[in-house]
């Protein structure tokens, strides 16, 4: 198998680099979701964990619209996720006493316990990946990934 010569045109070189970067990101995202999804407690989906994790981190109520915006999903998709989490007893949803059209969502004690159990289930798996790659290398790439995330969020 022969290797292709790198493009000599700067724009083509940048485009090739961008294509390679995004291909790796998409594949890594897919594989990490699969890895984490397998480790989650039975019945919990990554979308459920993500909402519980955000609510645990901010430790204050959010509206469904705020959550939908935070995850770049439709309000309908977030309503579906929240309904499932409420049915499982992982979140509390209450009306806004000042505006009955709005609701507020908070994590319940059972939701916090479910989030903690999920973390305990998959942290050994992702921790071993970081150990295998090396802590210094991971620390080195984090600023680049954060900047990429910020740039993509501005474009979304």
VEXMIDREN-524455 format. One record per atom (N, C-alpha, C, CB): residue number from 1; atom name; x, y, z. Coordinates in Angstrom, 1 decimal. Glycine has a CB too. Example, Ala and Ser with C-alpha at 12.3 -4.5 7.8 and 13.67 -1.06 7.14 Angstrom:
1:N:13.2:-5.7:7.8
1:CA:12.3:-4.5:7.8
1:C:13.2:-3.3:7.8
1:CB:11.3:-4.5:9.0
2:N:12.8:-2.2:7.1
2:CA:13.7:-1.1:7.1
2:C:12.9:0.0:7.9
2:CB:14.1:-0.6:5.7
This chain:
1:N:0.8:-1.2:0.0
1:CA:0.0:0.0:0.0
1:C:0.9:1.2:0.0
1:CB:-1.0:0.0:1.2
2:N:0.6:2.2:-0.9
2:CA:1.4:3.4:-1.0
2:C:0.8:4.5:-0.2
2:CB:1.6:3.8:-2.4
3:N:1.6:5.3:0.4
3:CA:1.1:6.5:1.1
3:C:0.9:7.6:0.2
3:CB:2.1:6.9:2.3
4:N:-0.1:8.4:0.4
4:CA:-0.4:9.6:-0.4
4:C:0.6:10.7:0.1
4:CB:-1.8:10.0:-0.4
5:N:1.1:11.4:-0.9
5:CA:1.9:12.6:-0.5
5:C:1.0:13.7:0.1
5:CB:2.6:13.2:-1.8
6:N:1.5:14.4:1.1
6:CA:0.7:15.4:1.8
6:C:0.4:16.5:0.8
6:CB:1.4:16.0:3.0
7:N:-0.8:17.1:0.9
7:CA:-1.1:18.2:-0.1
7:C:-0.1:19.4:0.1
7:CB:-2.6:18.7:0.2
8:N:0.2:20.0:-1.1
8:CA:1.2:21.1:-1.0
8:C:0.4:22.4:-0.9
8:CB:2.0:21.1:-2.3
9:N:-0.8:22.5:-1.3
9:CA:-1.6:23.7:-1.2
9:C:-2.0:23.9:0.3
9:CB:-2.9:23.6:-2.1
10:N:-1.7:25.0:0.9
10:CA:-2.1:25.2:2.3
10:C:-3.5:25.0:2.7
10:CB:-1.7:26.6:2.8
11:N:-4.4:25.4:1.8
11:CA:-5.9:25.2:2.1
11:C:-6.2:23.7:2.0
11:CB:-6.7:25.9:1.0
12:N:-5.7:23.0:1.1
12:CA:-5.9:21.5:1.0
12:C:-5.3:20.8:2.2
12:CB:-5.3:21.0:-0.3
13:N:-4.1:21.3:2.7
13:CA:-3.5:20.7:3.9
13:C:-4.4:20.9:5.1
13:CB:-2.1:21.3:4.1
14:N:-4.9:22.2:5.2
14:CA:-5.8:22.5:6.4
14:C:-7.1:21.7:6.3
14:CB:-6.2:24.0:6.4
15:N:-7.7:21.5:5.1
15:CA:-8.9:20.7:4.9
15:C:-8.6:19.3:5.3
15:CB:-9.4:20.9:3.5
16:N:-7.5:18.7:4.8
16:CA:-7.2:17.3:5.2
16:C:-7.0:17.1:6.7
16:CB:-5.9:16.9:4.4
17:N:-6.3:18.1:7.3
17:CA:-6.1:18.0:8.7
17:C:-7.5:18.1:9.5
17:CB:-5.2:19.2:9.2
18:N:-8.4:19.0:9.0
18:CA:-9.7:19.2:9.6
18:C:-10.5:17.9:9.5
18:CB:-10.4:20.4:9.0
19:N:-10.5:17.3:8.2
19:CA:-11.2:16.1:8.0
19:C:-10.7:14.9:8.9
19:CB:-11.1:15.7:6.5
20:N:-9.4:14.8:9.0
20:CA:-8.8:13.8:9.9
20:C:-9.2:14.0:11.4
20:CB:-7.3:13.8:9.8
21:N:-9.1:15.3:11.8
21:CA:-9.5:15.6:13.2
21:C:-11.0:15.2:13.5
21:CB:-9.3:17.1:13.5
22:N:-11.9:15.6:12.6
22:CA:-13.3:15.4:12.9
22:C:-13.6:13.9:12.7
22:CB:-14.1:16.2:11.9
23:N:-13.0:13.2:11.8
23:CA:-13.2:11.8:11.7
23:C:-12.8:11.1:13.0
23:CB:-12.4:11.2:10.5
24:N:-11.6:11.4:13.6
24:CA:-11.2:10.9:14.8
24:C:-12.2:11.2:16.0
24:CB:-9.8:11.3:15.2
25:N:-12.6:12.5:16.0
25:CA:-13.6:12.9:17.0
25:C:-14.9:12.1:17.0
25:CB:-13.9:14.4:16.9
26:N:-15.4:12.0:15.8
26:CA:-16.7:11.2:15.6
26:C:-16.5:9.8:16.0
26:CB:-17.2:11.3:14.2
27:N:-15.5:9.1:15.6
27:CA:-15.3:7.7:15.9
27:C:-15.0:7.6:17.4
27:CB:-14.1:7.1:15.1
28:N:-14.2:8.5:18.0
28:CA:-14.0:8.4:19.5
28:C:-15.3:8.6:20.2
28:CB:-12.9:9.5:19.9
29:N:-16.1:9.6:19.8
29:CA:-17.4:9.8:20.5
29:C:-18.3:8.6:20.4
29:CB:-18.1:11.0:19.8
30:N:-18.3:8.0:19.2
30:CA:-19.2:6.8:19.1
30:C:-18.7:5.6:20.0
30:CB:-19.2:6.3:17.6
31:N:-17.4:5.4:20.0
31:CA:-16.8:4.3:20.8
31:C:-16.9:4.6:22.3
31:CB:-15.4:4.1:20.4
32:N:-16.7:5.9:22.7
32:CA:-16.8:6.2:24.1
32:C:-18.3:6.1:24.6
32:CB:-16.3:7.6:24.4
33:N:-19.3:6.4:23.7
33:CA:-20.7:6.3:24.1
33:C:-21.0:4.8:24.3
33:CB:-21.6:6.9:23.0
34:N:-20.4:4.0:23.4
34:CA:-20.7:2.5:23.5
34:C:-20.1:2.0:24.8
34:CB:-20.1:1.8:22.3
35:N:-18.8:2.4:25.1
35:CA:-18.1:1.9:26.3
35:C:-18.9:2.3:27.5
35:CB:-16.7:2.5:26.3
36:N:-19.2:3.6:27.6
36:CA:-20.0:4.1:28.8
36:C:-21.4:3.5:28.9
36:CB:-20.1:5.6:28.8
37:N:-22.0:3.4:27.7
37:CA:-23.4:2.8:27.7
37:C:-23.4:1.4:28.2
37:CB:-23.9:2.8:26.3
38:N:-22.4:0.6:28.0
38:CA:-22.3:-0.8:28.5
38:C:-22.1:-0.8:30.0
38:CB:-21.2:-1.5:27.8
39:N:-21.5:0.2:30.5
39:CA:-21.1:0.2:31.9
39:C:-22.2:0.8:32.8
39:CB:-19.9:1.0:32.2
40:N:-23.2:1.6:32.2
40:CA:-24.2:2.2:32.9
40:C:-25.2:1.2:33.6
40:CB:-25.1:3.1:32.0
41:N:-25.7:1.5:34.8
41:CA:-26.7:0.6:35.4
41:C:-27.8:0.3:34.4
41:CB:-27.2:1.2:36.7
42:N:-28.4:-0.8:34.6
42:CA:-29.5:-1.3:33.8
42:C:-30.6:-0.3:33.7
42:CB:-30.1:-2.6:34.3
43:N:-31.1:0.0:32.5
43:CA:-32.2:1.0:32.3
43:C:-31.8:2.4:32.1
43:CB:-33.1:0.9:33.4
44:N:-30.5:2.7:32.5
44:CA:-30.0:4.1:32.3
44:C:-29.4:4.3:31.0
44:CB:-29.1:4.5:33.5
45:N:-29.8:5.4:30.3
45:CA:-29.2:5.7:29.1
45:C:-28.2:6.9:29.3
45:CB:-30.3:6.1:28.0
46:N:-27.3:7.1:28.3
46:CA:-26.3:8.2:28.4
46:C:-27.0:9.5:28.6
46:CB:-25.4:8.2:27.2
47:N:-28.1:9.7:27.8
47:CA:-28.9:11.0:28.0
47:C:-29.4:11.2:29.4
47:CB:-30.0:11.0:27.0
48:N:-29.8:10.1:30.0
48:CA:-30.3:10.2:31.4
48:C:-29.1:10.6:32.3
48:CB:-30.9:8.9:31.9
49:N:-28.0:9.9:32.2
49:CA:-26.9:10.2:33.0
49:C:-26.4:11.6:32.8
49:CB:-25.7:9.2:32.7
50:N:-26.4:12.1:31.6
50:CA:-25.9:13.4:31.3
50:C:-26.7:14.5:32.0
50:CB:-25.9:13.7:29.8
51:N:-28.0:14.3:32.0
51:CA:-28.9:15.3:32.6
51:C:-28.7:15.2:34.2
51:CB:-30.4:15.0:32.3
52:N:-28.6:14.0:34.7
52:CA:-28.4:13.9:36.1
52:C:-27.0:14.5:36.5
52:CB:-28.5:12.4:36.6
53:N:-26.0:14.3:35.7
53:CA:-24.7:14.8:36.0
53:C:-24.7:16.3:36.0
53:CB:-23.7:14.2:35.0
54:N:-25.4:16.9:35.0
54:CA:-25.4:18.4:35.0
54:C:-26.1:18.9:36.2
54:CB:-26.1:18.8:33.7
55:N:-27.3:18.3:36.5
55:CA:-28.1:18.8:37.7
55:C:-27.3:18.6:39.0
55:CB:-29.4:18.0:37.8
56:N:-26.5:17.5:39.1
56:CA:-25.7:17.3:40.3
56:C:-24.6:18.4:40.3
56:CB:-25.1:15.9:40.2
57:N:-24.0:18.7:39.2
57:CA:-22.9:19.7:39.2
57:C:-23.4:21.1:39.5
57:CB:-22.2:19.7:37.8
58:N:-24.5:21.5:38.9
58:CA:-24.9:22.9:39.1
58:C:-25.6:23.0:40.5
58:CB:-25.9:23.4:38.0
59:N:-26.2:21.9:40.9
59:CA:-26.9:21.8:42.2
59:C:-28.0:22.9:42.4
59:CB:-25.8:22.0:43.3
60:N:-28.6:23.2:41.3
60:CA:-29.8:24.1:41.4
60:C:-30.8:23.7:40.3
60:CB:-29.4:25.6:41.3
61:N:-32.0:24.2:40.4
61:CA:-33.0:23.9:39.5
61:C:-32.7:24.5:38.1
61:CB:-34.4:24.3:40.0
62:N:-33.2:23.8:37.1
62:CA:-33.1:24.3:35.7
62:C:-34.5:24.1:35.0
62:CB:-32.0:23.6:34.9
63:N:-34.8:24.9:34.1
63:CA:-36.1:24.7:33.3
63:C:-35.8:23.6:32.2
63:CB:-36.6:26.0:32.7
64:N:-36.8:23.0:31.8
64:CA:-36.6:22.0:30.6
64:C:-36.0:22.7:29.4
64:CB:-37.9:21.4:30.2
65:N:-36.3:24.0:29.2
65:CA:-35.8:24.7:28.0
65:C:-34.3:25.0:28.3
65:CB:-36.5:26.1:27.9
66:N:-33.9:25.3:29.5
66:CA:-32.4:25.5:29.8
66:C:-31.7:24.2:29.5
66:CB:-32.3:26.0:31.2
67:N:-32.3:23.1:30.0
67:CA:-31.6:21.8:29.8
67:C:-31.5:21.4:28.3
67:CB:-32.3:20.7:30.6
68:N:-32.6:21.7:27.6
68:CA:-32.5:21.4:26.1
68:C:-31.4:22.2:25.4
68:CB:-33.9:21.7:25.5
69:N:-31.3:23.5:25.8
69:CA:-30.3:24.3:25.2
69:C:-28.9:23.8:25.6
69:CB:-30.5:25.8:25.7
70:N:-28.7:23.4:26.9
70:CA:-27.4:23.0:27.3
70:C:-26.9:21.7:26.6
70:CB:-27.5:22.7:28.8
71:N:-27.9:20.9:26.2
71:CA:-27.5:19.7:25.5
71:C:-27.7:19.7:24.0
71:CB:-28.3:18.5:26.0
72:N:-28.1:20.9:23.5
72:CA:-28.4:21.1:22.1
72:C:-29.3:20.0:21.5
72:CB:-27.0:21.0:21.3
73:N:-30.4:19.9:22.2
73:CA:-31.5:19.0:21.8
73:C:-32.8:19.8:21.7
73:CB:-31.7:17.7:22.7
74:N:-33.8:19.2:21.1
74:CA:-35.1:19.9:21.0
74:C:-35.8:19.8:22.4
74:CB:-36.0:19.3:20.0
75:N:-36.7:20.7:22.6
75:CA:-37.5:20.7:23.9
75:C:-38.3:19.4:24.0
75:CB:-38.5:21.9:24.0
76:N:-38.8:18.9:22.9
76:CA:-39.5:17.6:22.9
76:C:-38.6:16.4:23.3
76:CB:-40.0:17.3:21.5
77:N:-37.4:16.4:22.8
77:CA:-36.4:15.4:23.2
77:C:-36.1:15.5:24.7
77:CB:-35.1:15.4:22.4
78:N:-35.9:16.7:25.2
78:CA:-35.6:16.9:26.6
78:C:-36.9:16.5:27.5
78:CB:-35.2:18.3:26.9
79:N:-38.0:16.8:27.0
79:CA:-39.3:16.5:27.7
79:C:-39.4:15.0:27.9
79:CB:-40.5:17.0:27.0
80:N:-39.0:14.2:26.8
80:CA:-39.1:12.8:26.8
80:C:-38.0:12.2:27.9
80:CB:-38.8:12.2:25.5
81:N:-36.8:12.8:27.8
81:CA:-35.8:12.3:28.8
81:C:-36.2:12.6:30.2
81:CB:-34.5:13.0:28.5
82:N:-36.8:13.8:30.4
82:CA:-37.2:14.2:31.8
82:C:-38.4:13.4:32.3
82:CB:-37.6:15.7:31.8
83:N:-39.3:13.0:31.4
83:CA:-40.4:12.2:31.8
83:C:-39.9:10.8:32.3
83:CB:-41.3:12.0:30.6
84:N:-38.9:10.3:31.6
84:CA:-38.3:9.0:32.0
84:C:-37.6:9.1:33.3
84:CB:-37.4:8.5:30.9
85:N:-36.9:10.2:33.5
85:CA:-36.2:10.4:34.7
85:C:-37.1:10.6:35.9
85:CB:-35.2:11.6:34.6
86:N:-38.2:11.3:35.6
86:CA:-39.2:11.5:36.7
86:C:-39.9:10.2:37.0
86:CB:-40.3:12.6:36.2
87:N:-40.2:9.4:36.0
87:CA:-40.9:8.1:36.3
87:C:-40.0:7.3:37.1
87:CB:-41.2:7.4:35.0
88:N:-38.7:7.3:36.9
88:CA:-37.7:6.5:37.7
88:C:-37.4:7.1:39.1
88:CB:-36.4:6.4:36.9
89:N:-38.0:8.3:39.3
89:CA:-37.8:9.0:40.6
89:C:-36.4:9.7:40.7
89:CB:-37.9:7.9:41.7
90:N:-35.8:9.9:39.6
90:CA:-34.5:10.6:39.6
90:C:-34.5:12.1:39.6
90:CB:-33.7:10.1:38.4
91:N:-35.6:12.7:39.1
91:CA:-35.7:14.1:39.2
91:C:-37.1:14.5:39.7
91:CB:-35.5:14.7:37.7
92:N:-37.1:15.7:40.3
92:CA:-38.4:16.3:40.7
92:C:-38.7:17.4:39.7
92:CB:-38.3:16.9:42.2
93:N:-39.9:17.4:39.2
93:CA:-40.4:18.5:38.3
93:C:-41.5:19.2:39.0
93:CB:-40.8:17.9:36.9
94:N:-41.4:20.5:39.1
94:CA:-42.4:21.3:39.8
94:C:-42.8:22.5:39.0
94:CB:-41.9:21.8:41.2
95:N:-44.0:23.0:39.1
95:CA:-44.3:24.2:38.4
95:C:-43.6:25.4:38.9
95:CB:-45.9:24.4:38.4
96:N:-43.5:26.4:38.1
96:CA:-43.0:27.7:38.5
96:C:-44.2:28.4:39.2
96:CB:-42.4:28.6:37.3
97:N:-44.0:28.8:40.4
97:CA:-45.2:29.4:41.1
97:C:-45.5:30.8:40.6
97:CB:-44.8:29.5:42.6
98:N:-44.6:31.4:39.9
98:CA:-44.8:32.7:39.4
98:C:-45.4:32.7:37.9
98:CB:-43.6:33.6:39.4
99:N:-45.1:31.6:37.2
99:CA:-45.5:31.5:35.8
99:C:-45.9:30.0:35.6
99:CB:-44.4:31.9:34.8
100:N:-47.2:29.7:35.6
100:CA:-47.6:28.3:35.6
100:C:-47.3:27.6:34.3
100:CB:-49.1:28.3:35.8
101:N:-46.9:28.4:33.3
101:CA:-46.5:27.7:32.0
101:C:-45.1:27.1:32.1
101:CB:-46.6:28.8:30.9
102:N:-44.3:27.5:33.1
102:CA:-43.0:27.0:33.2
102:C:-42.8:26.0:34.3
102:CB:-42.0:28.2:33.4
103:N:-41.8:25.2:34.1
103:CA:-41.5:24.1:35.1
103:C:-40.0:24.2:35.5
103:CB:-41.8:22.7:34.6
104:N:-39.7:23.7:36.7
104:CA:-38.4:23.6:37.2
104:C:-38.0:22.2:37.5
104:CB:-38.2:24.5:38.4
105:N:-36.8:21.8:37.2
105:CA:-36.3:20.4:37.3
105:C:-35.2:20.4:38.3
105:CB:-35.9:19.8:36.0
106:N:-35.2:19.5:39.3
106:CA:-34.1:19.3:40.2
106:C:-33.8:17.8:40.3
106:CB:-34.4:20.0:41.6
107:N:-32.6:17.5:40.7
107:CA:-32.2:16.1:40.9
107:C:-32.7:15.7:42.3
107:CB:-30.6:15.9:40.8
108:N:-33.2:14.5:42.3
108:CA:-33.7:13.9:43.6
108:C:-32.6:13.2:44.3
108:CB:-34.9:13.0:43.3
109:N:-32.7:12.8:45.6
109:CA:-31.7:12.0:46.2
109:C:-31.5:10.7:45.5
109:CB:-32.1:11.7:47.7
110:N:-32.6:10.1:45.0
110:CA:-32.5:8.8:44.2
110:C:-31.7:9.1:42.9
110:CB:-33.8:8.2:43.9
111:N:-31.9:10.2:42.3
111:CA:-31.2:10.6:41.1
111:C:-29.7:10.8:41.3
111:CB:-31.8:11.8:40.5
112:N:-29.4:11.4:42.4
112:CA:-28.0:11.6:42.8
112:C:-27.3:10.3:43.0
112:CB:-27.9:12.5:44.0
113:N:-28.0:9.4:43.7
113:CA:-27.5:8.0:44.0
113:C:-27.3:7.3:42.6
113:CB:-28.4:7.2:44.9
114:N:-28.3:7.4:41.7
114:CA:-28.2:6.7:40.4
114:C:-27.0:7.3:39.6
114:CB:-29.5:6.9:39.6
115:N:-26.8:8.6:39.7
115:CA:-25.7:9.2:39.0
115:C:-24.4:8.7:39.6
115:CB:-25.8:10.8:39.1
116:N:-24.3:8.7:40.9
116:CA:-23.1:8.2:41.6
116:C:-22.8:6.8:41.2
116:CB:-23.2:8.4:43.1
117:N:-23.8:5.9:41.2
117:CA:-23.6:4.5:40.8
117:C:-23.2:4.4:39.4
117:CB:-25.0:3.8:41.0
118:N:-23.7:5.2:38.5
118:CA:-23.3:5.2:37.1
118:C:-21.8:5.6:37.0
118:CB:-24.1:6.2:36.2
119:N:-21.4:6.7:37.7
119:CA:-20.0:7.1:37.7
119:C:-19.1:6.0:38.2
119:CB:-19.8:8.3:38.6
120:N:-19.5:5.3:39.3
120:CA:-18.7:4.3:39.9
120:C:-18.6:3.1:38.9
120:CB:-19.4:3.8:41.2
121:N:-19.6:2.9:38.1
121:CA:-19.6:1.8:37.1
121:C:-18.6:2.0:35.9
121:CB:-21.0:1.5:36.6
122:N:-18.6:3.3:35.4
122:CA:-17.8:3.5:34.2
122:C:-16.4:4.2:34.5
122:CB:-18.5:4.2:33.2
123:N:-16.2:4.8:35.7
123:CA:-15.0:5.4:35.9
123:C:-13.8:4.5:35.8
123:CB:-15.0:6.1:37.3
124:N:-13.9:3.2:36.3
124:CA:-12.7:2.3:36.2
124:C:-12.4:2.1:34.7
124:CB:-13.0:1.0:36.8
125:N:-13.4:2.0:33.8
125:CA:-13.2:1.8:32.4
125:C:-12.5:3.0:31.8
125:CB:-14.5:1.5:31.7
126:N:-13.0:4.2:32.0
126:CA:-12.4:5.4:31.3
126:C:-11.1:5.7:32.0
126:CB:-13.3:6.5:31.3
127:N:-11.0:5.4:33.3
127:CA:-9.7:5.7:34.0
127:C:-8.6:4.8:33.4
127:CB:-9.9:5.4:35.5
128:N:-8.9:3.6:33.1
128:CA:-7.9:2.7:32.5
128:C:-7.4:3.2:31.1
128:CB:-8.4:1.3:32.4
129:N:-8.4:3.8:30.4
129:CA:-8.0:4.4:29.1
129:C:-7.0:5.5:29.3
129:CB:-9.3:4.9:28.3
130:N:-7.3:6.4:30.3
130:CA:-6.4:7.5:30.5
130:C:-5.1:7.0:31.0
130:CB:-7.0:8.5:31.6
131:N:-5.0:6.0:31.9
131:CA:-3.8:5.5:32.4
131:C:-3.0:4.9:31.2
131:CB:-4.0:4.4:33.4
132:N:-3.7:4.2:30.3
132:CA:-3.0:3.6:29.1
132:C:-2.4:4.7:28.2
132:CB:-3.9:2.7:28.3
133:N:-3.1:5.7:28.0
133:CA:-2.6:6.8:27.1
133:C:-1.5:7.6:27.8
133:CB:-3.8:7.8:26.7
134:N:-1.7:7.8:29.1
134:CA:-0.8:8.6:29.9
134:C:-1.4:9.9:30.3
134:CB:0.5:8.8:29.1
135:N:-1.3:10.2:31.6
135:CA:-1.9:11.4:32.2
135:C:-1.3:12.7:31.6
135:CB:-1.6:11.4:33.7
136:N:0.0:12.7:31.3
136:CA:0.6:14.0:30.7
136:C:0.0:14.2:29.3
136:CB:2.1:13.8:30.7
137:N:-0.1:13.2:28.5
137:CA:-0.6:13.3:27.2
137:C:-2.1:13.8:27.2
137:CB:-0.5:12.0:26.4
138:N:-2.9:13.2:28.1
138:CA:-4.3:13.6:28.2
138:C:-4.4:15.1:28.7
138:CB:-5.0:12.7:29.2
139:N:-3.6:15.5:29.7
139:CA:-3.6:16.9:30.2
139:C:-3.2:17.8:29.1
139:CB:-2.6:17.0:31.4
140:N:-2.3:17.4:28.2
140:CA:-1.8:18.2:27.1
140:C:-2.9:18.4:26.0
140:CB:-0.7:17.6:26.4
141:N:-3.8:17.5:25.8
141:CA:-4.8:17.6:24.8
141:C:-6.1:18.3:25.3
141:CB:-5.1:16.3:24.2
142:N:-6.3:18.3:26.6
142:CA:-7.5:18.9:27.1
142:C:-7.7:20.3:26.8
142:CB:-7.5:18.8:28.6
143:N:-6.7:21.2:26.8
143:CA:-7.0:22.6:26.4
143:C:-7.4:22.7:25.0
143:CB:-5.7:23.4:26.6
144:N:-6.8:21.9:24.1
144:CA:-7.2:21.9:22.7
144:C:-8.7:21.5:22.5
144:CB:-6.3:21.0:21.8
145:N:-9.0:20.4:23.2
145:CA:-10.4:19.9:23.1
145:C:-11.4:20.9:23.7
145:CB:-10.6:18.6:23.9
146:N:-11.0:21.6:24.8
146:CA:-11.9:22.6:25.3
146:C:-12.1:23.8:24.4
146:CB:-11.3:23.1:26.7
147:N:-11.0:24.2:23.7
147:CA:-11.2:25.3:22.8
147:C:-12.0:24.9:21.6
147:CB:-9.8:25.7:22.3
148:N:-11.8:23.6:21.1
148:CA:-12.6:23.1:20.0
148:C:-14.1:23.1:20.4
148:CB:-12.1:21.7:19.7
149:N:-14.4:22.6:21.6
149:CA:-15.8:22.6:22.1
149:C:-16.4:24.0:22.1
149:CB:-15.9:22.0:23.5
150:N:-15.6:25.0:22.6
150:CA:-16.1:26.4:22.7
150:C:-16.4:26.9:21.3
150:CB:-15.1:27.2:23.4
151:N:-15.5:26.6:20.4
151:CA:-15.7:27.1:19.0
151:C:-16.9:26.5:18.4
151:CB:-14.4:26.8:18.2
152:N:-17.0:25.2:18.6
152:CA:-18.2:24.5:18.0
152:C:-19.5:25.0:18.6
152:CB:-18.1:23.0:18.2
153:N:-19.5:25.3:19.9
153:CA:-20.7:25.8:20.6
153:C:-21.1:27.1:20.0
153:CB:-20.4:25.9:22.1
154:N:-20.1:28.0:19.7
154:CA:-20.4:29.3:19.1
154:C:-21.0:29.1:17.7
154:CB:-19.1:30.1:19.0
155:N:-20.6:28.1:17.0
155:CA:-21.1:27.8:15.6
155:C:-22.4:27.1:15.6
155:CB:-20.1:27.0:14.9
156:N:-22.8:26.5:16.7
156:CA:-24.0:25.7:16.7
156:C:-25.3:26.6:16.8
156:CB:-24.1:24.7:17.9
